[in-house]
Amino acid sequence: MNDQQTLHVRGIALPAAEPAEFWITDGRLSSDPVAGARTVADGGWLLPGLTDAHSHPGRSGLGAPLDEAKLEADARLHAEAGVALIRAAGSPDRPLPAALCRQPGLPRILDAGVPLGVTGQFPADAGRIVTAADFPAAAVENCRAASGGWCKLYADWIVDDATVADPPLTPPAALADAVRRVHEIGGRVAVHATHPDACRAVVDAGADSLEHGMWLDPGLLPRMAAQGTALTPTITVWARQIDAIMAEPEGPPRRFFADGLERLPWLAAQAHAAGVTVLAGTDSEPPGRVAEEIRRLAAQLPAEVALGAGSWTAREFLGLPGGLADGAPADVVAYPADPRQDLGVLDHPAAVIIGGQLLGRR
């Protein structure tokens, strides 16, 4: 299925929307012609590889242990959809094996390790639970154990009447200390937060990204932009649960999640307008559905901004070159039409190249 022959692509490259032509050798893009290269995309539109900034490859459900066979299968499904970069937002029992995060022809995975919460916050099989006093040191340990330079923290956990009324929050001081100490070792921090108090604590702590953010106060968006805190709204995971949510009895939890889902596309648009980096993340089975998240973001965001959230903007935020340029990693997805005009074309890539390897045409 993979092809290590020198490849050649030509088309209109986004985000610049300008004609581009590259030869692909040793996993990199080059503008220098190579004789005998195989042309795999000629005409059409070229995007940097897609990105799912919040996924759980190798996990079959909340609390399920890491399954390495599923990890590889999930990575392959992502790749077939054009995803070349994944930020793995937590594996409940152990970090992802580093070797499986860098498999040739499959997406690069930035592992955030084992999720961390405080006593009484979430089920014991969903991650690592420590006392508030131990939380900052445990965050550093988790970040060092993960291969991707990230750690995943919880600021809240909302599931029922009791947790809506009295959310089990990570103490803001412990959260802020954890973020500070992880930054001191060069790591980055993604934090789960849905309740307004938890979202405020994440912003006050200066975390690198706020995951979900359902009830984030839009008044905090300028501060997020100034300090570089991204928002990953993960609309898809809530939308895929909406029938189950609406089947629950009328009450605070149903309103919390249903109304929160309704405001997320609007919140994403407000975040972008304020200068916040918005990332596309699915947090949802089955893998390889980041196009769905991009389309949900585009309900309120310009299509080009939504595309960037799942491609060049996300890649740059996560530490890779954002666009297609000489010397950049050869992660390219080719489409027969301009995805800015029809986001449905994302479901039908003409060719997918990850790390210089061709996955095939559709």
Buried (B, 14 or more C-beta within 10 A) or exposed (E): EBBBBBBBBBBBBBBEEEEBBBBBBEBBBBEEEEEEBEEBBEEBBBBBBBBBBBBBBBBEEEBBEBBEEBBBBBBBBBBBBBBBBBBBBBBBBEBBBEEBBEBEBBBBBBBBBBBBBBEEBBEEEBBBBBEBEBBBEBBBBBBBEBBBBBBBBBBBBBEEEEBBEEBBBBBBBBBBBBBBBBBEEEBBBBBBBBBBBBBBBBBBBBBBBBBBBBBBEEEBBEBBBEEBBBBBBBBBBBBBBEEEBEEEEEEBBBEBBBEBBEBBBEBBBBBBEBEBBBBBBBBBBEBBBBBBBBBBBBEBBEBBBBBBBBBBBBBBBBEBBBBBBEEBBBBBBBBBEBBBEEBEBBBEBBBBBBBBBBBEEE
